[in-house]
Amino acid sequence: MLRIAVPNKGSLAETAAEMLSEAGYTGRRDSKDLYTVDPVNEVEFFYLRPRDIATYVGSGALDVGITGRDLLLDARMPGAREVESLGFAGSTFRFAGRPGRFTDIADLEGLRVATAYPGLVDAFLDERGIAVDIVPLDGAVESAVQLGVADAVADVVSTGTTLRQAGLEIFGPVLLQSDAVLIAGPQEAEGTETLLRRLRGVLAARTYVLIDYDLPAHLIEQAVAVAPGLESPTISPLRDPEWVAVRVMSPRRDVNQVMDALYAIGARAILVTEILAARL
């Protein structure tokens, strides 16, 4: 059986469980369960702290897992590798310090940097030849400068409001753009390819919709220019030889603009359908 590590709590847990369910797997029914088996799909689920998943997978104790790219890099486990971005739980990591004190990360040389991701930050600065004293914290990193524990911080930034409220300003380059990822261990296990294909199908279903419409046949080229689809639209004849029926996959985020453009060209009976699953 394929052994899958799943986040047991936090921002990753709920969406990871939803993705696996949409991919056809049966996970735990009780949030207190730490282990469950899906015999139909021949997988075992282990519910672990997101921060520990890279360690279990990288050591080979488990085959694959879902965690954050930030946690994968912070763990610094040589055996763990990213397989696929899963498109949720996005975050950005930046440096911050007192306003006017820092202009570049080189200014951190020899100073104290507080972070909840010591492995990630240390590797980033080490690659650039900058030596600092890492101050590992488990949370509330933005308070470290005010309380005199550190000279600067490296933390997740969304709008920057929390850092500004703590009297800090962002400086230097982005350390990392992170999101949830599927990771695998040193050896590829049987069932990994099926899991990956299913998760990609979920991502496609969440990203695209189906658009069906009727169109005068002589306008096909104009319509295809508006909505080309992933490969090529499906075009079928109608009873009226001057009209055709068209089906195309289109990005969900653009669907209303695409519908407006198709209608303006001359398309009619435009319908949009959700995609529940896909194999592309």
Protein Blocks (a to p, Z undefined) as FASTA:
>chain_A
ZZddddfbdjklmmmmmmmmmnopacdfbfkbcbdcdfknopacddddfklmmmmmmnom
ambdcddfklmmmnopakbccfbdghiaiacddddddehkacbfklmgopacddfblmlm
mmmmmmnopacdddddfbhklmmmmnopambdcdddfklmmmmmnopacedjdfbdcddd
ddddfbdcehjlmmmmmmmmmmmmmmpccddddddfklmmmmmmmmnojmbccddddfbl
kbccddddddfklmmmmmmmmmmnopghiacdddfbdcZZ
